[in-house]
Amino acid sequence: MKFMRITGLGLALAMLAAGTGLAWQGKDNKKTLEALDALAKKGNGAADAKAAAADLELEAVMRAFKPRAKGGFGVGAKAGLVAANLDGIEAALPGLQKKGVAKSDEAKMAEPLTDLAHRVAAIAAVSDHKWPESKEASKSKKKWTELNDMMKEGAEALATAVKEKKWADVKKAAGKMNTSCSECHSVFRD
């Protein structure tokens, strides 16, 4: 009986510690999203991106691509604009690449896609300063920068396509961003 009480107390303490860790992760995640969002709204100045990068962890920056339910930005100001399984940058890009934006959705998606583009550009600008150093030739800083540049170019192309109402170009821009993500994962993700 004593063993069970100690185990129960140990389990309770472990759960409390895990909960506290999750709370800190949530605070860090919120801080990261706020910093990236502020950078996106400012226009991604190189000095601002370098300053933001100094305060942020790469893993938390990359988490911004995740669905809203997993700590990412999501698509649109509030949940519900797109299906829950597509409510994240990484989830939305393949569909945008393949199907683009339906004519009936162009008006409601203009602002959310512009925000998405600016956020992706901010993530890439911060990531420029977060190269996960490696001695492997395939994981060079040059490759890291190349993929970040591809992501920035895709984000800029998306913002331009939406602004100019060139909806067919949304597919190309999303494709460029999606390709940069896939290539980066194949090279840098262990």
C-alpha positions as CSV (number, residue, x, y, z in Angstrom):
1,M,0.0,0.0,0.0
2,K,2.8,2.4,0.9
3,F,4.4,1.6,-2.5
4,M,1.2,2.6,-4.3
5,R,0.9,5.9,-2.5
6,I,4.5,6.8,-3.3
7,T,4.0,5.7,-6.9
8,G,0.8,7.7,-7.0
9,L,2.6,10.8,-5.5
10,G,5.5,10.3,-8.0
11,L,3.0,10.0,-10.8
12,A,1.2,13.2,-9.7
13,L,4.5,15.0,-9.4
14,A,5.5,13.8,-12.9
15,M,2.2,14.9,-14.3
16,L,2.6,18.3,-12.6
17,A,6.1,18.7,-14.0
18,A,4.9,17.7,-17.5
19,G,2.1,20.2,-17.3
20,T,4.4,23.0,-16.2
21,G,6.7,22.1,-19.1
22,L,3.8,22.3,-21.5
23,A,2.8,25.7,-20.0
24,W,6.3,27.0,-20.7
25,Q,6.3,25.6,-24.2
26,G,3.0,27.4,-24.8
27,K,4.5,30.7,-23.5
28,D,7.5,30.3,-25.7
29,N,5.3,29.3,-28.7
30,K,3.2,32.4,-28.2
31,K,6.3,34.6,-27.9
32,T,7.6,33.1,-31.2
33,L,4.4,33.6,-33.1
34,E,4.1,37.2,-31.8
35,A,7.7,38.0,-32.8
36,L,7.2,36.4,-36.3
37,D,3.9,38.2,-36.8
38,A,5.4,41.6,-35.8
39,L,8.2,41.0,-38.2
40,A,5.7,40.0,-41.0
41,K,3.8,43.2,-40.4
42,K,7.0,45.3,-40.4
43,G,8.2,44.1,-43.7
44,N,11.0,41.7,-42.8
45,G,13.9,44.0,-42.5
46,A,17.2,42.1,-42.3
47,A,18.3,43.8,-39.1
48,D,14.9,43.1,-37.5
49,A,15.1,39.5,-38.6
50,K,18.6,39.1,-37.1
51,A,17.5,40.6,-33.8
52,A,14.4,38.3,-33.7
53,A,16.5,35.3,-34.5
54,A,18.7,35.9,-31.5
55,D,15.8,35.5,-29.2
56,L,14.1,32.5,-30.9
57,E,14.8,28.8,-31.2
58,L,14.8,27.3,-34.7
59,E,12.4,24.5,-33.6
60,A,9.8,27.1,-32.3
61,V,10.2,29.1,-35.5
62,M,9.5,26.0,-37.7
63,R,6.6,25.1,-35.5
64,A,4.9,28.2,-36.9
65,F,4.3,26.2,-40.1
66,K,2.2,23.7,-38.2
67,P,-1.6,23.7,-38.0
68,R,-3.1,26.1,-35.5
69,A,-4.1,23.2,-33.2
70,K,-0.4,22.2,-33.0
71,G,1.0,25.7,-32.2
72,G,1.3,27.1,-35.7
73,F,-0.2,30.2,-37.3
74,G,-3.1,28.6,-39.1
75,V,-4.8,30.2,-42.1
76,G,-6.8,33.3,-41.4
77,A,-7.2,35.4,-38.3
78,K,-9.5,32.8,-36.6
79,A,-10.0,29.1,-36.9
80,G,-12.8,28.0,-39.3
81,L,-11.8,29.8,-42.5
82,V,-10.5,26.5,-43.9
83,A,-11.0,22.9,-42.7
84,A,-9.2,22.0,-39.5
85,N,-6.9,19.6,-41.3
86,L,-5.8,22.4,-43.6
87,D,-5.5,25.1,-41.0
88,G,-1.7,25.5,-41.1
89,I,0.8,26.8,-43.5
90,E,2.4,23.4,-44.1
91,A,-1.0,21.8,-44.6
92,A,-2.4,24.6,-46.9
93,L,0.6,24.8,-49.3
94,P,0.1,21.4,-51.1
95,G,-3.6,22.1,-51.8
96,L,-2.8,25.7,-53.0
97,Q,-0.1,24.3,-55.3
98,K,-2.4,21.6,-56.7
99,K,-5.8,23.4,-56.9
100,G,-5.1,27.1,-56.3
101,V,-8.0,29.1,-55.0
102,A,-11.6,28.5,-56.1
103,K,-13.1,31.5,-57.9
104,S,-15.8,31.6,-55.2
105,D,-13.2,31.9,-52.5
106,E,-10.9,34.5,-54.0
107,A,-12.4,37.5,-52.0
108,K,-12.4,35.7,-48.6
109,M,-8.9,34.3,-49.1
110,A,-7.1,37.4,-50.3
111,E,-6.3,38.8,-46.9
112,P,-5.5,35.4,-45.2
113,L,-3.2,34.4,-48.1
114,T,-1.4,37.8,-48.0
115,D,-0.9,37.3,-44.2
116,L,0.3,33.8,-44.9
117,A,2.8,35.0,-47.4
118,H,4.2,37.7,-45.1
119,R,4.5,35.2,-42.3
120,V,6.3,32.7,-44.5
121,A,8.7,35.5,-45.5
122,A,9.3,36.4,-41.8
123,I,10.0,32.7,-40.9
124,A,12.5,32.5,-43.8
125,A,14.1,35.8,-42.8
126,V,14.6,34.6,-39.2
127,S,15.7,31.1,-40.4
128,D,18.5,32.7,-42.4
129,H,20.2,33.3,-39.1
130,K,19.4,29.9,-37.6
131,W,21.4,27.5,-39.7
132,P,21.7,24.2,-37.8
133,E,25.5,24.0,-38.2
134,S,26.8,20.8,-39.6
135,K,30.0,19.4,-41.0
136,E,28.1,17.4,-43.6
137,A,28.6,18.9,-47.1
138,S,25.0,18.3,-48.0
139,K,23.9,20.4,-44.9
140,S,25.9,23.5,-45.8
141,K,25.1,27.0,-44.9
142,K,24.9,27.7,-48.7
143,K,22.2,25.1,-49.1
144,W,20.3,26.5,-46.1
145,T,20.4,30.0,-47.5
146,E,19.4,28.8,-51.0
147,L,16.3,27.1,-49.6
148,N,15.4,30.1,-47.4
149,D,15.8,32.3,-50.5
150,M,13.5,30.0,-52.4
151,M,10.9,30.3,-49.6
152,K,11.2,34.1,-49.6
153,E,10.8,34.2,-53.3
154,G,7.7,32.0,-53.2
155,A,6.2,34.1,-50.4
156,E,6.8,37.3,-52.3
157,A,5.3,35.8,-55.5
158,L,2.2,34.7,-53.5
159,A,1.7,38.2,-52.0
160,T,2.1,39.7,-55.5
161,A,-0.3,37.2,-57.1
162,V,-3.0,37.9,-54.5
163,K,-2.5,41.7,-54.7
164,E,-2.7,41.7,-58.5
165,K,-5.5,39.2,-58.5
166,K,-3.5,36.8,-60.6
167,W,-5.0,33.7,-59.0
168,A,-3.4,31.3,-61.4
169,D,0.0,32.4,-60.1
170,V,-1.0,31.4,-56.6
171,K,-0.4,27.8,-57.6
172,K,3.2,28.5,-58.8
173,A,4.0,30.5,-55.7
174,A,2.7,27.9,-53.4
175,G,4.6,25.3,-55.4
176,K,7.9,27.2,-54.9
177,M,7.3,27.4,-51.1
178,N,6.2,23.8,-50.9
179,T,9.3,22.7,-52.8
180,S,11.6,24.7,-50.5
181,C,10.0,23.0,-47.5
182,S,10.2,19.5,-48.9
183,E,13.9,20.0,-50.0
184,C,14.8,21.5,-46.6
185,H,13.2,18.5,-44.8
186,S,15.0,16.0,-47.0
187,V,18.4,17.6,-46.3
188,F,18.2,19.1,-42.8
189,R,15.6,17.2,-40.9
190,D,17.1,14.1,-39.1
